[in-house]
């Protein structure tokens, strides 16, 4: 902050480069910023909707000639056979982390109902490619194969790429939030925005690099480099999800990679929980080039007994993904203490809240029937 203030003092002309680093002249950026009108709630809402509602197809670049043109609301968690199996009257619960929801509830995340036609959707595929790429999954064909694990991973990474791209745009818009603020607040907001933008750019760089490898494998139908841990369940899971992370710690708390090292490409792990014909499945999938961190992470989970594994998994899921949907009956019948702890985990997802330490929550009663592992 002191550096930014020194830069402010050096500005002597409206034509000097602005201290915030935008590249604009001071007169077109922060000159008299404290007197400018800040963005309204409606303007922020519109920007949020525009960025998260952007329509484009995330198919491999070389196959874009086959795009149908009609961008659809693609499900990152299957509707048929997954969401509909835990739904009550066509609805499931999710955490309301939307801008509108946060404003309405004074920055508190609450549980809300959502229809399964809308749950988990994103406008990241045209109709042709969503059908072509995920036909095996959407036809409800379940089997422990390289292709199945690969497609689960591919669906997770494309949705993650879509969301992170929208987040970056919102972080860029965050620079406008200092209008009408005093200079100290301006510096703080600009520093926070810069940090968030740098982090999102680094994350997008690694996601795009990983997706390119996924794309090449998809086009060549070469699924041999995918690694996985698939945990099969005899009963339908009460919550389902899809996500991707750069695992920083394993389930013993050991550090796997340093996420503050922005120069190094991080290893990427995808995860999904679905229902299927025999009950359900927990799927961790990653590519060979990400094996160093992902393999250690998965081994630490797979070393647990069934009860500890499922409880640790719940802690992990409620910290790491917002793309999470759960049974209305299940949530309504949880104790007040369990609800508060799970909600607290979701809210504190960005605070390095550990998932390896037991917290007394025993909210699920799934039965593991088998574990299928492909690491080497």
Secondary structure in CASP SS format (residue, H / E / C, confidence):
PFRMAT SS
TARGET T0000
AUTHOR 0000-0000-0000
METHOD secondary structure of the structure
MODEL  1
X C 1.00
X H 1.00
X H 1.00
X H 1.00
X H 1.00
X H 1.00
X H 1.00
X H 1.00
X H 1.00
X H 1.00
X C 1.00
X C 1.00
X C 1.00
X C 1.00
X C 1.00
X C 1.00
X E 1.00
X C 1.00
X C 1.00
X C 1.00
X C 1.00
X C 1.00
X C 1.00
X C 1.00
X E 1.00
X H 1.00
X H 1.00
X H 1.00
X C 1.00
X C 1.00
X C 1.00
X C 1.00
X H 1.00
X H 1.00
X H 1.00
X C 1.00
X C 1.00
X C 1.00
X C 1.00
X C 1.00
X H 1.00
X H 1.00
X H 1.00
X H 1.00
X H 1.00
X H 1.00
X H 1.00
X H 1.00
X H 1.00
X H 1.00
X H 1.00
X H 1.00
X C 1.00
X C 1.00
X C 1.00
X C 1.00
X C 1.00
X C 1.00
X C 1.00
X C 1.00
X H 1.00
X H 1.00
X H 1.00
X H 1.00
X H 1.00
X H 1.00
X C 1.00
X C 1.00
X C 1.00
X C 1.00
X E 1.00
X E 1.00
X E 1.00
X E 1.00
X E 1.00
X C 1.00
X C 1.00
X C 1.00
X H 1.00
X H 1.00
X H 1.00
X H 1.00
X H 1.00
X H 1.00
X H 1.00
X H 1.00
X C 1.00
X E 1.00
X C 1.00
X C 1.00
X E 1.00
X E 1.00
X E 1.00
X E 1.00
X E 1.00
X E 1.00
X C 1.00
X C 1.00
X H 1.00
X H 1.00
X H 1.00
X H 1.00
X H 1.00
X H 1.00
X C 1.00
X C 1.00
X C 1.00
X C 1.00
X C 1.00
X E 1.00
X E 1.00
X E 1.00
X E 1.00
X E 1.00
X E 1.00
X C 1.00
X C 1.00
X C 1.00
X C 1.00
X C 1.00
X E 1.00
X E 1.00
X E 1.00
X E 1.00
X E 1.00
X E 1.00
X H 1.00
X H 1.00
X H 1.00
X H 1.00
X H 1.00
X H 1.00
X H 1.00
X C 1.00
X H 1.00
X H 1.00
X H 1.00
X H 1.00
X C 1.00
X C 1.00
X C 1.00
X C 1.00
X C 1.00
X C 1.00
X C 1.00
X H 1.00
X H 1.00
X H 1.00
X H 1.00
X H 1.00
X H 1.00
X H 1.00
X H 1.00
X H 1.00
X H 1.00
X H 1.00
X H 1.00
X H 1.00
X H 1.00
X H 1.00
X H 1.00
X H 1.00
X H 1.00
X H 1.00
X H 1.00
X H 1.00
X H 1.00
X H 1.00
X H 1.00
X H 1.00
X H 1.00
X H 1.00
X H 1.00
X H 1.00
X H 1.00
X H 1.00
X H 1.00
X H 1.00
X C 1.00
X C 1.00
X C 1.00
X C 1.00
X H 1.00
X H 1.00
X H 1.00
X H 1.00
X H 1.00
X H 1.00
X H 1.00
X H 1.00
X H 1.00
X H 1.00
X H 1.00
X H 1.00
X H 1.00
X H 1.00
X H 1.00
X H 1.00
X H 1.00
X H 1.00
X H 1.00
X H 1.00
X H 1.00
X H 1.00
X H 1.00
X H 1.00
X H 1.00
X H 1.00
X H 1.00
X H 1.00
X H 1.00
X H 1.00
X H 1.00
X H 1.00
X H 1.00
X H 1.00
X H 1.00
X H 1.00
X H 1.00
X H 1.00
X C 1.00
X C 1.00
X C 1.00
X C 1.00
X C 1.00
X E 1.00
X E 1.00
X E 1.00
X E 1.00
X E 1.00
X E 1.00
X E 1.00
X E 1.00
X C 1.00
X C 1.00
X C 1.00
X C 1.00
X C 1.00
X E 1.00
X E 1.00
X E 1.00
X E 1.00
X E 1.00
X E 1.00
X E 1.00
X C 1.00
X C 1.00
X C 1.00
X E 1.00
X C 1.00
X C 1.00
X C 1.00
X C 1.00
X C 1.00
X E 1.00
X C 1.00
X C 1.00
X C 1.00
X C 1.00
X C 1.00
X C 1.00
X C 1.00
X C 1.00
X C 1.00
X C 1.00
X C 1.00
X C 1.00
X C 1.00
X E 1.00
X E 1.00
X E 1.00
X E 1.00
X E 1.00
X E 1.00
X E 1.00
X E 1.00
X C 1.00
X C 1.00
X E 1.00
X E 1.00
X E 1.00
X E 1.00
X E 1.00
X E 1.00
X E 1.00
X E 1.00
X E 1.00
X H 1.00
X H 1.00
X H 1.00
X H 1.00
X H 1.00
X H 1.00
X H 1.00
X H 1.00
X H 1.00
X H 1.00
X H 1.00
X H 1.00
X H 1.00
X H 1.00
X H 1.00
X C 1.00
X C 1.00
X C 1.00
X H 1.00
X H 1.00
X H 1.00
X H 1.00
X H 1.00
X H 1.00
X H 1.00
X H 1.00
X H 1.00
X H 1.00
X H 1.00
X H 1.00
X H 1.00
X H 1.00
X H 1.00
X C 1.00
X C 1.00
X C 1.00
X E 1.00
X E 1.00
X E 1.00
X C 1.00
X H 1.00
X H 1.00
X H 1.00
X H 1.00
X H 1.00
X C 1.00
X C 1.00
X C 1.00
X H 1.00
X H 1.00
X H 1.00
X H 1.00
X H 1.00
X H 1.00
X H 1.00
X H 1.00
X H 1.00
X H 1.00
X H 1.00
X H 1.00
X C 1.00
X C 1.00
X C 1.00
X C 1.00
X C 1.00
X C 1.00
X C 1.00
X C 1.00
X C 1.00
X C 1.00
X C 1.00
X C 1.00
X C 1.00
X C 1.00
X C 1.00
X C 1.00
X C 1.00
X C 1.00
X C 1.00
X C 1.00
X E 1.00
X E 1.00
X E 1.00
X E 1.00
X E 1.00
X E 1.00
X E 1.00
X C 1.00
X C 1.00
END
